[in-house]
Amino acid sequence: MNTILVPLDGSVRAEQILPYMRRLAPILDAKLYLLQVVPEMPEDEPFAMTVAEAYQRGSGPTATQRERERHSWETQRWHAEGYLESQAVLLQPEGIRVDFEVRLGDPAEEIIAVAEEQRATLIALATHGYSGLKRWTLGSVTDKVVHAATAPVFIIRSATQTHSSDSDVGFKRILVPLDGSMLAKQALPLATDLARRAGAGLLLLQTVAPTIKVFPNQLHPMPHYATMLPMLREQADYELGALATQLRQADVPTTTVVANGHAAEVIVDVARQRQSDLILMATHGYGGIRRWALGSVADKVLHAATTPLVLVRARPVAEA
């Protein structure tokens, strides 16, 4: 069975990932593994400052201070376990298998460690979440997890209000940005598997935005932008068309779009215009003269898109 790691922090905003997981877990035949991380050094607690001052005076924390610290962590852990258990109880009647765990430490580091230990096939989290004494900003945590985790990361932008019902969540149209490279295509196996399981269609997108550099004493000037653009569009149309044909033959409904512009902006716009339920893309990719670094593009999409996003860490490959 697949495992989806779902970090929570006790906040309503972080919980906005759960409707998506209630829908996605059965599709992927996955169990949910809920995780809450209690920071090791709660900066908001008065005793923490007392301990710091004690060290500055050249003495370590007293037995009383250590006991207060231990009691505080145990209290937070107890509350966290109760919270995760309550979330698990809400999920289990729907037939979803749920496990949970509370950890002490740095949130991003613990998320990555648990994902590896559980061999998670997916990490799913909201981009923001706050919860009083044990708060941690899921926005910065998300950035760290995306850059360090080897498992794909499912991300939603948390809003001020939660979904009124799970019926708002669906996976019927999956947008897959490509750039002509083998690295970018590493998102396709997961996209194809999800499309088959969910009965969804794929929308393959490639942007065309050539960068023309003029060098001094150039013997053969580069073609004019207006000349290159149709050539690049034609090549992108051909490549995407061939790929779409293969996917259709594998019984995956697939359409294609080639658009001019900056990759991240185009991805966000097309996702909104085509009412995509999900953007699924690799985190790096290069494609010759029209190359665009999918790592930086993914980062821009992560911070700009309101459409749920899945980022797949691409592995280096040798391209002809």
Secondary structure, 3 states (H helix, E strand, C coil): CEEEEEEECCCCCHHHHHHHHHHHHHHHCEEEEEEEEECCCCCCCHHHHHHHHHHHCCCCCCHHHHHHHHHHHHHHHHHHHHHHHHHHHHHHHHCCCEEEEEEECCHHHHHHHHHHHCCCCEEEEECCCCCHHHCCCHHHHHHHHHHHCCCCEEEECCCCCCCCCHHHCCCCEEEEEECCCCCHHHHHHHHHHHHHHHCCEEEEEEEECCCCCCCCCCCCCCCCHHHHHHHHHHHHHHHHHHHHHHHHHCCCCEEEEEEECCHHHHHHHHHHHCCCCEEEEECCCCCHHHCCCHHHHHHHHHHHCCCCEEEECCCCCCCC
